[in-house]
Amino acid sequence: MPLTAYGDAEDKIDIAFKNVSISMRDGFTDVPLFHVGNFKKLSLCGLTVKNSTAPCLIRTWTDDNVELSNIDAPVKEEDLIKKADTAFTARPI
């Protein structure tokens, strides 16, 4: 399951992860780690992602500021961030 953060267009959120290691759960290895929209800044520094076959690391619904440094993930650099081509939806788990 992705980490989902979708802020308000008028009151955007900040998201920051520093020196974090995440392993994707079996059955969800093909899902991007982040689904985000309406944020001031998404900052990832020292992030390690394991057990992922996702086409991207971050799926965004808005053109906001993403800052990446020292990322270790099994995703090509040009595929780290992808703009969503479908409407944002959230479902309860």
TASUL-V717644 format. One record per residue. PHI is phi as a letter, one per 40 degrees, with the letter a starting at -180 (999 if undefined). PSI is psi in radians with two decimals (* if undefined). Layout:
BEGIN
PHI,PSI ; PHI,PSI
END
This chain:
BEGIN
999,2.38 ; c,2.75 ; c,2.06 ; b,2.21 ; b,2.00 ; b,1.84 ; c,-3.13 ; c,2.46 ; d,-0.52 ; c,-0.30 ; b,1.30 ; c,2.72 ; b,2.75 ; b,2.43 ; b,2.26 ; a,2.34 ; b,2.30 ; b,2.24 ; f,1.04 ; b,2.44 ; b,2.22 ; b,2.35 ; b,2.21 ; c,2.42 ; c,2.48 ; d,2.42 ; g,-0.24 ; b,0.34 ; c,-0.34 ; c,0.19 ; b,2.34 ; d,2.59 ; c,-0.71 ; b,2.40 ; b,1.98 ; b,2.66 ; a,2.70 ; f,1.05 ; b,2.59 ; c,-0.87 ; a,2.38 ; b,2.00 ; b,2.08 ; b,2.06 ; b,2.14 ; g,0.70 ; c,2.25 ; b,2.26 ; b,2.24 ; b,2.78 ; g,0.70 ; b,2.38 ; b,0.28 ; c,2.63 ; c,-0.29 ; a,2.91 ; c,-0.66 ; b,2.20 ; b,2.14 ; b,2.63 ; b,-0.12 ; b,2.77 ; c,1.44 ; b,3.13 ; c,2.08 ; b,2.22 ; b,2.11 ; b,2.38 ; a,2.46 ; f,0.94 ; c,2.24 ; b,1.72 ; a,2.61 ; c,0.88 ; b,2.41 ; c,2.56 ; d,-0.69 ; c,-0.19 ; b,0.14 ; c,-0.74 ; b,2.24 ; b,2.39 ; c,2.31 ; c,2.54 ; b,0.24 ; b,2.88 ; c,2.61 ; c,2.31 ; b,2.58 ; b,2.42 ; b,2.55 ; c,2.62 ; b,*
END
